């Protein structure tokens, strides 16, 4: 009979689960009869209808076989599952080459953040324009179409039109609607570029240090990463000539990640000339270009592109929320169709409701009003972070990349790079989340011999930022080797 306690007996779903468990344990082998619905109902104290519903569901799933006028039996061919746990040392299923390349580099830390967290990419929930977003959603919901179906993989025409005007106003970037492809965040856009334009073994010029998740996308596609050092003006393009040909270059010219440099025009021209000479594509990741605190956003690299080799990548993850998963590509006309078809194959389209709401937000001017407010708030957070670092560490810290964006790099010149992991662990134990700059270097030998932290400030308010930096200083004061030597 079925083993059932007062907690497990009621309900056809629980009865079915209990019976399945006994079948896989071999209590009821294939072909054996199970209790009649009347007998089991009486034993469990439930209605016969409840048991019959459980049996019908198990029969629909292939666990039981029923015959008119005959006993209900366990279906043939079901194998019992051994009670012993499988050998933990057994080899897992074989991964394809893509999976093996993907796991060759360690994934980012996915642990929950501590109480005060300086993780880059987080935004403050208080900044999200709740009322404006709700009005936009209500507006588009009232336009419910007569027919619900799959849309254009490039995205809603109204959103692409809004993006077209926004990019012209803010970046001076002129493009046609068909060149814009809406994607699920900039990361999907980067992944599509890696899959479409890189074959295994192809060389990809990559900023060093650079954005680790983008690097993993290219490595997973089989790219041979060619690290190109950066300085206060971004990628050192004079180094490209000595690297030989490459299939693609990935750059963050408006605010180099993580060091914060802005690539000047001469280097942009040199990068495009190199790309033309070797037939390479340039992926321009404009991940947080909206945040310049001493002037207008920098014009896009694509503005200088005369040979149609630049793919511009943008996102609202740093302006609205990373949870929306909305980004966009601006691709050369010759590549528009293949990128759209790759998007269709990946997931058909980005979520339509969110696209329509964003288009409404842009069309009514609320998006750019929100951006102006977000800049002011993040300028205050940046000022609080820089003041707190100066107060707590004095000349034992050097700040880099604070002129724009939503993060900065704090270098500790008296602490060797070998101490970086210990600094991060000590801070986390004290309830402060900080993140090392070391893993962002592809060539470990190229990184400076000093500890550095990437500190994002958009996710916390100024008071919490000050508290966090004081906590960081207190935690590190007890370190074996003081940061000030």
N, C-alpha and C positions, 0 to 999 in steps of 0.2 A: 504494500500500500504506500501512498505518498506520505512522506515525512512532513508534517505541517504543524507549526505551533500556532497559538492564537494570533501572533503577529504576522504569520505568513499565509494563513489559510484564506482569508477573505479575498475576493476579487479574482476574476478569470485570468488577469494578467499574471498575478502571483502564482496561481495554480499552474498555469502553463510554464512559467519559469521553473517551478519546482519539479515538474515532470520532465522537462528538458534536461535538468541537472541529473536526474536519476537515469535517464536514457544514456547520456554520455558517460556516466560512471559504470554502465553495464548492468544496473539493477534490472532494467527492462531491455533485454537484448533484441536485435532486429527480428521481427516476426512474432514476438511474444504479445499476448493480449494485455491491455491495460485495464484497470478497473472500469466497470460500467459506470456511466454517468450517474445513475441512480444510487449505486453503492457508494461512490466517492462523495456525492453530495451529502448523503446521510452521515458519512464518517467525519466530514469537515464541518458539518453544520451550516451548509450554504444551500442555496436553491439549485435545483437541477439545471435550470437555465444558465446559471453561472458556469457550471462545469461544462455544459454543452458548448458554450461560447469559447471556453478555453480549448476544448478538443477541436472545434472547427478551425480556430486560428492555427493550431499545431498542424492540422491536416493541410491547410493552405500553404504553410511553410515547408511541407514535405517531411515532417517528423512522424506523422501518423497516417495510416491508411484506413479508410472506412469503407464498409460494404453494406448495402441495404440488407437488413435482416441478419447481419453477422457482427462478430465482435470487432471492436476497434483495436488495431494492432500497431506496433512500432514498424515503421517503414523499413524495407530491406535496404541493406548497404550502408547503414549508419555505423560508423566505427566508434567504439568506446575510447574515451580519452584517459590515458593512464593517470593515476592519482599522483605519482611522483612528479616533481617539477622538472622541466627539461634542463639539460646540462647547460649551465651558464657559459661554459667555454666553447659551446658549439659555434661554428662559423655562421655569421648572419648571411642572409641572401646576398648574392653578388651584385654590386652596384655597377651601373654602366659607367663609361669613362667620364661623363658629365658629373655623376654623383661622386666619383673618386676625386676628381679635381676640385669639386665644391668643398669636400671635407678636408682637402689638403691644407687649407688655411683655417686656423681656429675661428669659430663663429664669435660674434660679439657677446659680451656679458649680458645675459638676459635675466639676471637676478633682480628682484624688486629693489628699488632705490631706498636709501635710508631716509630719515626724517627730513634732512636738508640735503637736496640733491642738485649738483651742478652739471647734470648730464646735458650735453649738447643735443638740441633738437626738440626738447620739451618746451612747451609754451604754458603760460599761466592761464588757468581756466577762467579767471576773472576778465581776461582780455577778449574772450570770444564774444562777438556781437549777437547775443542771444535774441534780442528783440528784432533786430534787422533780419537775422537768419530765419526766425519764425515767420515774420511777415512774408519773406520771399518764398518760403515753403508753402504757406497758405495760398499765396497768389498762384503758384504753379499747380497746386493740387486742384484748385478750382477750374483749371483749364484741362481737366481730365479728357484725354482723347477718346474718340469713339472706339478705337481699336488699339489694343496693347500688343506690341510686337517688338522684335529686335530692331535696333536702330543702326545708323551708319557707324561703322567701327571707328571712324575718325572723330566722332563726338557729335553732340547736338549742334546744328548750324547756328542757333542763336548764341551758344556759348563761344563757338569759334569766332563769330562776328564780334562778340564783346572782347575776346582776347586780342583779336586783330587790332581793334582801336586802342586797347590798353597798352599793348606793346609799342605801338607807334607813339603814343603820348609819353610813355615812361622810359623807353629804351631807344626811340628813334628807329625801331625795327619795322620795316615795311615788308609785308608778305601777303600772299593770296590765301583765301579761306582753305583751299585744298592742301595747303602746306602745313596746316595745323592739325595735329592728332592729339586728342585728349587721352590721357593714360591714367592708370591708377597710381598716382604719385610719381615723382621723378625717378624713383628706383626702377619702376617697370620700364620707363623710357630708356634708362641706361641698359637694362637687361635686353630689351629689344635691339638696341644698337649692337650689343655684344653678339647676339645670336645671328643678326643679319649680316654683319660686316666683318666678322672675325672667324676664320677657320683655325682648327688646331694647328699650332705652330706659328701663326702669324704674330708679328711683333706689334706691341702697343706701347707707345710712349706715354708715360704716366708720371704725374707730379710726385716728387719724393721729398717730404712726406705728402700724403694725399688721402683722399676719402677711402677708407678701408672697405666699405661695402660695395662701392663701385669697382674697386680692384678685384674683389672676390667674384663679381659678375663676369669680368673679363677673363679671369683665371679659369672659372668654371667653363667658359666657352672654349678654352684651350689656348688662350693667348699666352705668348711669351712676353712678360712685362719687362719693359726697358725703363728703368727709373731715370728720371731727369731731375736734377736738384733744383730747388727753389731758393729764392732769397726774398728780400723785402719788396721786390717787384714781380713776384710770381715766378713761373717757370723760366729757367735760364735758357732761353731759346738758342743762344749761341752754342749750346752743347748739342743741339739736334744734328748739326752737320756731321759731327763725328760719330753719330750713332748708326748711320746708314739708314736704308729705307725701312718704313714701317707701314702697317696697314691702317693705323688709326692713332690719334692722339686724344687723350682725355685731359681737359684743363678746367680750372675754375678761375677765369681771368678777372671777374669783377670783385672777388673776395676769396683769395686762395685759401683752400681748406687744408690744414688748420691754421697756417701762419698768418693769413690775413692780408697778404700783399695784393695790390691792384696792378695788373699788367699794363704797362704804358703802350702807346701806339706803336712805337718802333718794334717792340717785341711782338706785338700782335701781327704786324706786317711780316716780320721774319717767320713767325709760325705759319702763316698762310702761304708764304713763298715756299717754305719747306714742304708743306702738304701738297702744293701743286707739283713740285718737282718730283716727289715720290708717289704721287697718286693716292695720298692718304685722306681719310675723313677726319675731321676735327669735331669732337663732341664737347660743346660748351655747356657746362653745368652752372646755371645761374641760380643756385639754390637759395640764396638769401640776399640777392642784389637790391631788394627794396630798402634795406636798412643801411643807409649812409647817414651819418649824424652831422656831417659838416658840408653837405651839398646835395645835389641831385644824384639819383642812381647813375652809375656808369653806363655808357652806351654799350650795346651788345657787340661782341666780336663779329657776329654775323653781318653787322653793318658794313664791315670792310671786305666782306667776302665777295669777290668778283668771279670766282670760278665755281661757285655753288658747291662748296665742300663742307660747310659748317652746319651741324645739327644743334640747334639751340634747345636746351632742356630747362623748363621752368616748373614751378610748383606753388601750391597754396599751403603747403605743410608748414611753412614758416610765417605765413601771414594770417591764416585762419586757424587751422588745426591739422596736425599730422594724422588725426583719426579720420579725416574726410577722404584721404587717399585720392586726391585729384591733382594731376599735373598735366603738362602738355609738352609736345615736341613741335618745333618749327623746322621742317625738313626741306632740303632743296627740291624743286619741282620734279626732277627726274627720279627721286626716291619716294615721292608721296604715295604712290600706289602700293609699293612693296611694304612700306611701313604700315599702311592701313590694313593690308592683308595679314601681316604678322600679328597685329593687334586683334583682328578678327579671330585668328587661330588661337591666340592666347586665352581670351575670355570674351570674345564677341564685341564688348563695348564696356566703357566705364558706366557706373550706375547713373541712370537717366534722371532720377529725381534730384540727386545732388547736383548734377550738371545744370539742370534747369534752374535750381535755386541760385547757384553761383552766377549764372547768366543774368538773372533778375537782379541780384545784388550789384552786379557791375553796371547794368543798364540804368539803374535808378541813382547811381552815384554813391550808394552806401559803402561799397567795397573800398573806394579810395578815401572816403571819410574815416572808415575804420583804420586804414593804413596810417593816416596822419596821427590818429590817437595812439596806435601801437608804437609808432616811432617815438613819440614823446615818452610813453611809459618805459620803453626799453632803453631810451637814453638815460632816464633816471636810474634804472637798474644797473646799467653799465657804470654810471658815475659812482653809485654806491659800492659796486664791486672793486673798482680801482682805488677808491678812498680806503676801503677796508683792507685791501692788500697792502697799501702803503703804510697804514697805521699799524698793522699786525706784524709786518715783515721788514719794513724799511728798505734798506739797500740789499737785503737778502733775497729780493725777488725782482725780476725783470719782466715787464709786460710787453707782449707783442700782439699785433693784429687787432687792436681795439678801436680803430678808426671807423669800422663798419661791421655789419653782421650782428650775430646774437651770441658770440662767444669770443674769448680771447685765450691766449696761451700765457701761462705764468711759468717762467723759467726760474729755477733756483740755482744760481751760478756756483754756490759753494757746496751743492749736493751732487755727487756723481750720478750719472745715468743709472748705474747699477742699483741705486737706492730707490728708484722710482716705484717699483712694485711694493716695497715695504712702506713707502709713504702713503700709497693708495690704500693699502690694507689697514694701516694705523688710523687713517682718517675715517675709513668705513666703520671700524670698530667703535669710533667715537660718535657715530651717527651722522657723518658728513660724507656725501658721495662726490668723489673727484675721479678724474679719468686721465690715464697716462698718455703722453704724446708718443712714447716709444713704438707701440704697435702700428702707428700710422706710417712708419718708415718701412719701405720695401728693402732698402739696403741698410742693414743695421750699422755697418761701418761708416755710413755717411752722416749719422745723426750726431749732434753735439754731445760732448761728454758732460752733460749736466741734466739733472732731473727736470722734467717739464710736465705741466698739467693743462689739459684742455678744459676750460671752465665756461660752461654755458650759463647765461644769466636770465634768460627769458622766462624761465619756469617759476621763478620765486619773486617775492616782493622785496623791496630794499631792506626792510627790517630783518627778514629771514636771511638775506645775503650777508648782512653784517654779522649776524649771529653765527652763520656757517663759517665764515672766514675766521672769526675769533675762536670757534671750536677747532678748526683746522690748525690754527697756530698753537693752541693749547695742547692738542694731541701730539703735534710734532716737536713741541718743546721738550717732551720727555724721551725723544728718540735717542738712541745710543750715540749717533753722530749728529750734533746740532747742525741745522741748515746754515747757520752763519759761520761754520767752520769750528 
